[in-house]
């Protein structure tokens, strides 16, 4: 699995400066990662996190950075929770092609905190469509469950819920793969 990063927030609102630094440092990180047989995947974050953790919020913006970095060890992390509302998201995923290095899966409900995800298959994300596009892009590696759940009353991280969250999410992912017409490895 690659190391996943984002741009960080645009201090003072200077998005251009953050993008330029991400390209410059992304190239350096990719060179370093290559020496160790690793890679770096840039993750565009949801507009919910704009100016908090990221200066970019679309897959297209992330791909512009990947193209500018222009290094085989630097690509994209598709986090379905973060990108599912992007316009033409399936086409944007396909445009990433072999630059998809990682995929994070959870599901969406209107967030009650910055770390409020939902069990896979129980929210609003059209998972089958995103999986189909991801598979058509050529991606064949792991889909990683990413459940953030903090500062909410019914946290998915509660010890008595965690096993069910994992099992239910795996079952939801299996259903989405079947609906996408894709075999689950």
LUMDRENKE-649804 format. One record per residue: residue in three letters; z, x, y of N, C-alpha, C in turn. Coordinates in steps of 0.02 Angstrom, whole numbers, padded with zeros to 5 digits, always signed. Atoms other than C-alpha are relative to their C-alpha. Layout:
alaZXYZXYZXY ...
//
This chain:
unk+00000+00042-00059+00000+00000+00000+00000+00044+00062 unk+00001-00038-00063-00036+00060+00175+00063-00011+00041 unk-00052+00011-00049+00089+00081+00313-00027-00050+00050 unk+00023+00053-00046+00078-00073+00425+00031+00012+00068 unk-00025-00009-00069+00093-00059+00614-00030-00054+00044 unk+00031+00041-00052+00059-00159+00770-00003+00041+00064 unk+00010-00039-00061+00024-00108+00949+00065+00013+00038 unk-00058-00001-00043+00197-00137+01021-00016-00041+00062 unk+00011+00044-00059+00222-00238+01181-00033+00038+00058 unk+00029-00031-00059+00124-00206+01340+00051+00003+00057 unk-00050-00007-00053+00257-00139+01457-00033-00010+00067 unk+00028+00015-00065+00226-00206+01630-00064-00042-00004 unk+00059+00042+00008+00086-00314+01559-00065+00039-00006 unk+00061-00041+00003-00037-00168+01543-00027+00003-00071 unk+00028+00003+00067-00131-00218+01386-00050+00056-00011 unk+00050-00054+00007-00271-00093+01418+00033+00066-00020 unk-00035-00062+00015-00147+00052+01415+00025+00000-00072 unk-00025+00005+00068-00071-00009+01251-00057+00007-00050 unk+00057-00006+00046-00242-00028+01169-00026+00072-00002 unk+00023-00070-00001-00296+00146+01226+00048+00045-00038 unk-00049-00040+00037-00134+00220+01159-00003-00014-00075 unk+00006+00017+00071-00155+00126+00995-00060+00033-00032 unk+00059-00034+00026-00330+00196+00973+00014+00075-00008 unk-00015-00072+00001-00274+00373+01015+00049+00018-00055 unk-00052-00015+00049-00117+00370+00909-00020-00024-00070 unk+00024+00024+00065-00201+00269+00771-00044+00052-00034 unk+00042-00054+00027-00328+00408+00749+00043+00057-00027 unk-00046-00053+00022-00187+00536+00738+00038-00021-00063 unk-00035+00025+00059-00089+00428+00616-00045-00002-00062 unk+00047+00004+00056-00243+00402+00508-00014+00069-00029 unk+00010-00069+00024-00274+00590+00498+00060+00023-00040 unk-00062-00020+00035-00094+00620+00449+00006-00038-00067 unk-00004+00040+00062-00097+00477+00321-00048+00026-00052 unk+00051-00024+00046-00256+00544+00243+00024+00063-00037 unk-00027-00061+00031-00170+00712+00209+00045-00016-00059 unk-00047+00020+00052-00047+00617+00099-00027-00055-00045 unk+00031+00052+00041-00169+00497+00018+00021-00070+00019 unk-00024+00065-00024-00104+00352+00122-00049-00028+00052 unk+00040+00031-00052-00177+00235+00251+00046-00039+00047 unk-00036+00037-00051-00124+00136+00405-00038-00064+00014 unk+00031+00065-00012-00158-00050+00430+00030-00031+00063 unk-00020+00032-00062-00152-00128+00603+00005-00075-00011 unk-00012+00071+00010-00079-00303+00602+00000-00037+00067 unk-00004+00042-00060-00126-00424+00740+00054-00053-00010 unk-00056+00046+00006+00022-00536+00776-00016-00066+00036 unk+00009+00066-00029+00032-00720+00821+00014+00001+00075 unk-00016+00005-00072+00030-00768+01006+00075-00014+00012 unk-00073+00011-00006+00212-00820+00974+00035+00066+00016 unk-00031-00066-00008+00250-00632+00973-00032+00041+00056 unk+00034-00035-00055+00137-00584+01120+00052+00021+00051 unk-00043-00031-00050+00226-00471+01244+00071+00013-00027 unk-00064-00014+00031+00374-00460+01123-00009+00059-00048 unk+00013-00052+00049+00300-00353+00983-00071+00025+00000 unk+00070-00017+00005+00114-00343+01016-00037-00013+00065 unk+00045+00011-00057-00023-00330+01147-00064-00034-00022 unk+00059+00034+00025-00155-00408+01034+00021-00059-00043 unk-00019+00061+00036-00156-00579+00952-00057-00031-00040 unk+00054+00025+00041-00324-00600+00867-00025+00054-00048 unk+00030-00046+00049-00408-00523+00717-00058+00038+00032 unk+00056-00032-00034-00560-00486+00825+00024+00058+00044 unk-00027-00054-00041-00454-00383+00946+00022+00058-00044 unk-00022-00053+00045-00378-00287+00801-00060+00039-00028 unk+00059-00034+00026-00550-00250+00730-00033+00044+00053 unk+00026-00043-00053-00606-00182+00898+00037+00066+00001 unk-00040-00061+00003-00464-00057+00886-00018+00040-00062 unk+00018-00035+00062-00507-00015+00705-00067+00035+00008 unk+00066-00030-00011-00688+00017+00754+00006+00060+00048 unk-00009-00056-00048-00632+00126+00901+00035+00059-00033 unk-00035-00055+00035-00514+00227+00789-00050+00035-00046 unk+00055-00026+00040-00662+00250+00670+00023+00053-00050 unk-00025-00045+00051-00567+00327+00526+00009-00039-00065 unk-00004+00037+00063-00574+00279+00341+00072-00017-00022 unk-00069+00014+00019-00383+00282+00328+00034-00048+00049 unk-00027+00047-00049-00361+00154+00468-00037-00066-00006 unk+00032+00065+00009-00392-00031+00441+00044-00057+00023 unk-00031+00063-00020-00324-00208+00451+00051-00023-00051 unk-00047+00039+00041-00172-00298+00384-00011-00073+00020 unk+00006+00072-00011-00211-00483+00367+00067-00032-00016 unk-00061+00039+00010-00051-00581+00391-00018-00072+00015 unk+00025+00068-00009-00100-00761+00362+00040-00040+00051 unk-00042+00036-00049+00048-00826+00464-00021+00017+00071 unk+00018-00022-00068-00010-00725+00614-00071-00018+00020 unk+00071+00008-00019-00198-00756+00606-00029-00069-00014 unk+00031+00062+00024-00224-00930+00532-00026-00044+00055 unk+00023+00042-00055-00246-01011+00703-00054+00033+00042 unk+00055-00033-00036-00376-00885+00763-00064-00042-00007 unk+00064+00036+00006-00543-00969+00804-00044+00033-00053 unk+00047-00025+00052-00668-00951+00660+00033+00053-00043 unk-00038-00051+00036-00536-00858+00559-00035+00023-00064 unk+00034-00021+00062-00636-00860+00396-00056+00049+00016 unk+00053-00046-00020-00784-00779+00484+00028+00066+00024 unk-00032-00061-00025-00668-00654+00568+00024+00043-00059 unk-00021-00038+00060-00595-00606+00398-00060+00032-00033 unk+00061-00028+00031-00769-00584+00326-00027+00060+00040 unk+00024-00055-00042-00815-00473+00474+00040+00064-00010 unk-00041-00060+00013-00673-00355+00426-00027+00040-00059 unk+00028-00035+00058-00760-00314+00262+00050+00045-00035 unk-00043-00047+00038-00689-00162+00176+00056+00031+00042 unk-00054-00026-00042-00571-00127+00322+00066-00036-00012 unk-00062+00034+00018-00443-00250+00250+00037+00045-00049 unk-00040-00046+00041-00306-00138+00180+00063-00032-00028 unk-00061+00034+00022-00161-00260+00159-00004-00073+00019 unk-00003+00072-00014-00127-00447+00152+00073-00022-00008 unk-00067+00030+00002+00038-00534+00193-00007-00075-00003 unk+00005+00072+00009+00067-00713+00139+00069-00032+00011 unk-00056+00047-00007+00192-00843+00196-00032-00065+00024 unk+00030+00061-00024+00169-01016+00267+00031-00019+00067 unk-00017+00018-00069+00184-01098+00438+00033-00068+00004 unk-00027+00061-00028+00294-01229+00510+00016+00018+00072 unk-00016-00020-00068+00330-01238+00696+00064+00042+00000 unk-00058-00045+00004+00448-01089+00716+00058-00023+00042 unk-00062+00015-00036+00628-01116+00767+00033+00064+00024 unk-00021-00065-00024+00653-00930+00796-00060+00046-00009 unk+00055-00047+00009+00543-00775+00801-00008+00021-00073 unk+00004-00017+00071+00580-00753+00615+00012-00062-00041 unk-00007+00063+00037+00550-00923+00538-00066-00015-00035 unk+00059+00012+00041+00421-00931+00399+00017-00056-00050 unk-00009+00054+00048+00396-01061+00263-00023+00024-00069 unk+00019-00015+00069+00377-01055+00074-00076-00009-00007 unk+00073+00002+00010+00196-01019+00023-00019-00066-00033 unk+00025+00062+00027+00103-01181-00007+00036-00062+00024 unk-00037+00058-00024+00228-01292+00082-00007-00011+00075 unk+00009+00006-00072+00166-01272+00260-00070-00020+00018 unk+00063+00023-00029+00011-01296+00366-00059+00048-00008 unk+00054-00049+00004-00091-01139+00332-00049-00020-00055 unk+00050+00015+00051-00256-01174+00241-00011+00061-00044 unk-00002-00062+00039-00216-01038+00115-00063+00010-00043 unk+00059-00007+00044-00363-01073-00003-00060+00026+00040 unk+00056-00023-00042-00489-01049+00139+00008+00074+00019 unk-00012-00069-00020-00407-00886+00195-00007+00047-00060 unk+00007-00041+00061-00396-00820+00017-00073+00008-00019 unk+00072-00003+00016-00578-00863-00015-00035+00051+00045 unk+00032-00047-00046-00633-00769+00141+00023+00071-00013 unk-00027-00067+00013-00519-00622+00100-00032+00030-00062 unk+00032-00024+00061-00589-00608-00076-00074+00014+00012 unk+00071-00011-00015-00767-00625-00010-00010+00063+00043 unk+00005-00062-00040-00730-00481+00110+00000+00062-00045 unk-00002-00055+00047-00707-00374-00045+00071+00023-00018 unk-00069-00021+00013-00517-00359-00044+00020-00021-00070 unk-00022+00015+00068-00445-00348-00220+00070+00027-00015 unk-00067-00028+00011-00272-00273-00196+00053-00055+00005 unk-00057+00046+00002-00100-00353-00187+00003-00046+00061 unk-00019+00047-00053-00053-00505-00085+00076+00002+00001 unk-00072-00011-00006+00123-00472-00022+00035-00059+00032 unk-00041+00054-00028+00250-00611+00004+00040+00029+00058 unk-00037-00022-00058+00322-00593+00178+00037-00060+00029 unk-00041+00056-00023+00463-00713+00215+00052+00026+00050 unk-00051-00012-00050+00556-00692+00379+00038-00066+00008 unk-00039+00061-00005+00698-00815+00398+00069+00016+00028 unk-00064-00018-00032+00832-00775+00524+00011-00046+00061 unk-00020+00041-00057+00925-00874+00656-00023-00072-00006 unk+00014+00071+00013+00886-01042+00574+00052-00026-00048 unk-00054+00026+00041+01009-01158+00489-00014-00002-00075 unk+00017+00005+00071+00915-01170+00322-00038+00063-00022 unk+00034-00063+00012+00869-00987+00305-00023+00008-00073 unk+00027-00014+00067+00758-00942+00157+00034+00060-00031 unk-00034-00059+00024+00862-00784+00142+00069-00015-00031 unk-00065+00016+00028+01018-00876+00085+00000+00021-00074 unk-00001-00025+00069+01071-00794-00080-00012-00054-00053 unk+00009+00053+00050+01075-00961-00172-00070-00030+00002 unk+00069+00026-00006+00896-01001-00115-00053+00051-00016 unk+00051-00052+00002+00808-00834-00130-00042-00001-00064 unk+00039+00001+00063+00757-00844-00315-00049-00058+00001 unk+00045+00058-00003+00684-01018-00288-00056+00011+00051 unk+00051-00015-00051+00593-00960-00130-00055+00045-00030 unk+00049-00046+00031+00510-00819-00229-00042-00036-00052 unk+00036+00038+00052+00465-00931-00377-00046-00052+00031 unk+00041+00051-00032+00402-01072-00267-00059+00030+00038 unk+00054-00033-00036+00300-00951-00161-00053+00027-00047 unk+00049-00023+00050+00220-00873-00314-00041-00059-00027 unk+00036+00059+00024+00176-01047-00379-00048-00027+00054 unk+00044+00021-00055+00106-01094-00207-00060+00045+00007 unk+00056-00047-00004+00000-00937-00205-00048-00011-00059 unk+00043+00015+00058-00065-00975-00381-00043-00061+00013 unk+00037+00061-00016-00114-01150-00325-00055+00014+00051 unk+00050-00015-00052-00203-01082-00171-00058+00041-00029 unk+00053-00038+00033-00299-00956-00278-00045-00046-00041 unk+00040+00049+00039-00353-01097-00396-00044-00042+00046 unk+00039+00040-00047-00407-01204-00248-00056+00040+00031 unk+00052-00043-00028-00505-01056-00181-00053+00018-00051 unk+00047-00017+00053-00591-01038-00349+00002+00073-00018 unk-00009-00071+00013-00523-00862-00368+00051+00011-00055 unk-00051-00015+00051-00433-00789-00519+00057+00039+00032 unk-00059-00037-00023-00256-00729-00485+00015+00055-00049 unk-00012-00058+00043-00227-00555-00553+00071+00003-00022 
//
